[in-house]
Amino acid sequence: MAKPVELGLVLEGEDAERFFEYDENPEVSDELIAMFIEGKEIYEQNRRKLSSISSRL
């Protein structure tokens, strides 16, 4: 039987503060929006491939 995955990420100090600040007030940049648009386009171009793979599982 497979072992469960143990998460080992621990943020401390300034890293933890930045994480919680972003979590409470996320900033969306033009670059981030462009990345989401590109990801959606790639998904749409490959939708049939993805559905045929998932139907075989």
C-alpha positions in Angstrom: 0.0 0.0 0.0 1.3 3.5 -0.8 2.5 5.7 2.0 0.6 9.0 2.5 2.3 12.1 1.3 3.7 14.2 4.1 3.7 17.9 3.6 6.9 19.5 4.7 6.4 23.2 3.9 7.0 25.4 6.9 7.0 29.2 6.5 8.6 31.3 9.2 9.4 34.9 9.8 9.1 37.3 6.8 8.1 34.5 4.4 5.1 33.6 6.6 4.1 37.3 7.0 4.2 37.8 3.2 2.2 34.6 2.6 -0.6 35.7 5.1 -0.6 39.2 3.7 -1.1 38.0 0.1 -3.7 35.4 1.3 -5.7 38.2 2.8 -5.2 40.8 0.0 -4.2 39.0 -3.2 -2.8 41.2 -6.0 -3.6 40.4 -9.6 -1.1 41.7 -12.2 -1.5 42.0 -15.9 1.1 39.3 -16.2 -1.0 36.9 -14.0 -4.1 37.6 -16.1 -2.1 36.8 -19.3 -0.9 33.5 -17.8 -4.5 32.5 -17.0 -5.7 33.4 -20.5 -2.8 31.4 -22.0 -3.6 28.4 -19.8 -7.3 28.5 -20.8 -6.3 28.6 -24.4 -4.0 25.7 -24.0 -6.8 23.8 -22.2 -9.3 24.5 -24.9 -6.9 23.3 -27.6 -6.4 20.1 -25.8 -9.8 19.5 -24.3 -10.6 16.4 -26.4 -7.2 14.8 -25.6 -7.9 15.3 -21.9 -11.4 13.9 -22.0 -10.3 10.8 -23.9 -7.5 10.2 -21.4 -9.8 10.6 -18.4 -12.4 8.3 -20.0 -9.8 5.5 -20.1 -9.1 5.8 -16.4 
